[in-house]
């Protein structure tokens, strides 16, 4: 027969163990939330940089058919979906680099970075959104590349 | 989420993606016959990519002890395919439908390898649909939900 003391000690051990498990779960949840917040922040920063780049190109180059303006609007939609405020870049500044290769490399890098972020995301809805953003940017890169080829006759 | 529920969700999403790949492979066979030159080559490359991905999905389902549905003998096309423009439209629609299945798969799994397969497949679908002339918009895979083509007869 276990003594009263043994039962009490055992009960106490279970309680302490349970608390420890609970706090470990909470810590795990916090770390997942922190990681998702970092992923969101990185995506918002990248989308803002893309908007700025498109605004700079649109301010200094013709956009027949409004093709680039439509791509810009997709990035604005990404920011809105991430709950970020969309503003028109105040000062596009001088666009020294040739616009198409510049936009192409930005879109390609964004597409690759969003894949990385999608793999890191914990929240399933955030992961789906980032996967879709990654796909949009891969498609943008294809569109920019095709437009550049048409322009240069390559 | 319980482990059993998580497994069910992954298996459902893998199965839906596999069924859409079967339909897409069938559709590219139809579309490719109406295309020529570089476009026919592009359709051929897409056909090969989708077959490879179908095989990967079959393996992932079998790994999980789940049945991998076979292709239906034939699929109902959303519109008749009789020339290059209708063939391009079908290809774009197939890629678009598949994109939605891969977006669902991303959300259904925490397995890094499966999620990587899903997100890169989603990118590939969006690029191909764009090359076939579709405007994928800001959120490929998240907007349109209905399958592009449906089996005319169930798989054996």
Interface residues (C-beta under 8 A of the other chain):
Chain A: X70 X73 X74 X75 X77 X78 X81 X111 X115 X118 X119 X122 X124 X125 X127 X128 X129 X130 X131 X132 X133 X134 X135 X136 X138 X139 X141 X142 X143 X146
Chain B: X99 X102 X103 X104 X106 X107 X108 X110 X112 X115 X116 X118 X119 X120 X122 X123 X124 X125 X126 X127 X129 X130 X131 X135 X136 X137 X138 X139 X140 X141 X142
